[in-house]
Amino acid sequence: MRRSTVRRTAVAASAISLALLVSACGSEEPAAKDEPKDKPSSGAPAAPGGNTKALSQAELEKLVLTESDLKDHKIEKPSAVDVAAAKTVSGDKAECKPLVDIMALRAPGGAGASVSRKIAAIAKPLPADASAEDKMKAGMGALGVTVTVDTLASYEGKGAADAVAALKKAGADCAGGFTLNAGDDKTKITKVEGASYTAGDESVAFTITVDMEGMPGTGHLVSVRKGSTVATFYSQSLTGKAEQPKAVIEAQVKKLG
């Protein structure tokens, strides 16, 4: 498959830029400063009946992952290009909107505040005397790295629980697939299957099959609720063989407290 076609399909499906894939695997930046590890989390606990107080944008910024939370990973804010591309993404079926929103850097419906980060593992540097074959393998591996969009969103009242419920319903209603539209590009999602992941107060996970010009690609969507906050994760790679980002999810859920 042509690299330009792979890039276009990946952006249409998940609003993840090729630039992150390249930079995430080619260099390592100093870890961002973070709050002390023993500082209590500001995540809101679940209240009786599911009613909780929403967190502010500033509070979510403190809770989203940084490079000091997840070693050997590149973590960046979505660029202006990512945000602009995400705004053009829509689906052809109204019932699939909760899934489309997550794939397009948008928090599931009704969030009072949200923040997103793009995350990818950093490949270990090759030794100075690496062979040409080793360098070629490393280059191919860089294209296959799983990139994850981690979005934290906060809700008033039962909004967080309602958002997770809407995702569960969308997964069931859209099991047979739907089409993503991004500008003039159309990407066919051929299947949405339930997957296994358990964390937080409640969670839901799906494996999403994407048609990449006749070749099946695999994406992963996981959502975890902790009180009034919903953490959603969508992962994909340019080769179409993404893995469920367990290390990313576990680190984020742990930081939520």
Order of alpha helices (4+ residues) and beta strands (2+ residues): alpha-alpha-alpha-beta-alpha-beta-alpha-beta-alpha-beta-alpha-beta-beta-beta-beta-beta-alpha
